[in-house]
Amino acid sequence: MKIAYPPYITAGLLGLALAATTPLLAQKTPAKTNDTTTPLHLLQPDYPVPYGKTKPEEVKQVLDRVYTYLNAATPAELVDKTTNATISTRAKFNPNAIIKPGDFRLTSYEWGVTYSGMLLAGEVTGDKKYTDYTFSRLKFLSELAPYYRDFQTTNPKAPTPMRGYMNPHALDDGGALTAAMIRAQRAGLNATELRPLIDGFVNYIMTKEFRLSDGTLARNRPQPNTLWLDDMYMSLPALAQMGKLTGEQRYYDEVVKQYGQFSQRMFNQQKGLYMHGWVQEMSVHPEFHWARANGWALMTTVDILDVLPENHPGRPAILAQLKAHAKGLAALQAGSGFWHQLLDRNDSYLETSATAIYAYAIAHGINQGWLDAKAYGPMALLAWNAVSTKVNSKGQVEGTCVGTGMGFDPAFYYYRPVNVYAAHGYGPVVLAGAEIIRLLKLHPTEINDSSVQLTK
């Protein structure tokens, strides 16, 4: 039989029950987190990018995503622009022939970087698909040259896919592409028409590009007699590779001369950074340390050191320049692992392509023994981890600044758009991933007191 108690008795019984169980509840209450109960130094920080041990297989997964996207988005196929029908024969010239439109241009300087990146990825990972990406497209381009040659000669301004490369008017038209072609040929690509293309553009760099009175490669925009830091990369790696291909000393000597003349004018020794542009007629130079241009310079440095003979008298100065530049860049890496669009202006946005270039070039310098592994390895790994967060599920690279001219005011650089179709991001990401995999193989990492350390 159920007994109904008055309300005041019910409340009293409940209180007694709670009092009886209080010691048991106290035993289950977690201890207060403080310095005496918890090793606070082991608490997990809220990192904005992955932090800890970087795994080669995870890097490879990112590279595979980029490859899958690019392989589909850059078809190597000739079509009729009026019908979109495939042109399968080269026997008769079709003036409507174009490369089938994809997301990117197969003949751009940015794609020269991508071809070189795919070659490196194939070499480091042993995965043939990366190498085949470059071989198939460069072979395709080499076969287009004889197809267009006569038409291009009689119609030099006709907008054919090969016009820029076959009738160049700037180093952008083929310097990076030529360097990739030579690398591909040295890696075993057998394409009959490749060497004439290489010879033609190297001749353009050596004899036809505009120069200052002392021979420094220059442009007449945006001001007369202007040096663009970008032009180091658009010319010198191709000449250095030509030296390696032919064994001719004159190419190495030209590279060393140009590198010194650019650096003497444009490198700020106190900051360890390059300015983007230098104008002969300016008595005062507004120094804008644009991130990607510094990336082109840094990549030029390691590309030269890769092939410049050990006994060349210019080599020590270039090696010293690499160390000075790496030191300047290391001081400006953001906590997220990225670098800013203007390197020394922290209110400018964080930019992907430059960060990827630095990850590649610093890791490469470490792997070649030019830079201290324990000092710079964590910096390179952090940069890669940052870059990896910008490769989306489709394999597209986010956060890359679009093509950029030269300006002399900060707003010009601060507000340059970013876009997944900015081709400048893809080659650097592939290069960085490949070199980081090599770094992880050569230099094991460990976590010591929560920080990433290289053990050798």
Buried (B, 14 or more C-beta within 10 A) or exposed (E): EEEEEEEEEEEEEEEEEEEEEEEEEEEEEEEEEEEEEEEEEEEEEEEBBBBBEBEBEBBBEBBBBBBEBBBEBBBBEBBBBEEEEEBEEEEEEBEEBBBBEBBBBBBBBBBBBBBBBBBBBBBBBEBEBBBEBBBEBBBBBBBBBEBBBEBBEEEEEEEBBBBBBBBBEBBBBBBBBBBBBBBBBEBEBEBEBBBEBBEBBBEBBBEEBBEBEEEBBBBEEEBEBBBBBBBBBBBBBBBBBBBBBBEEEEBBBBBBBBBBBBBEBBBBEEBBBBBBBBBBEEEEBEBBBBBBBBBBBBBBBBBBBBBBEEEBEBBEEBBEBBBBBBEBBBEBBBEBBBBBBBBBBEEBBBBBBBBBBBBBBBBBBBBEEBBEBEEBBBBBBBBBBBBBBBBEEEBBBBBBBEBBEBBBEBEBBBEBEBBBEBBBBBBBBBBBBBBBBBBBEBBEBEEEEEEBEBEE
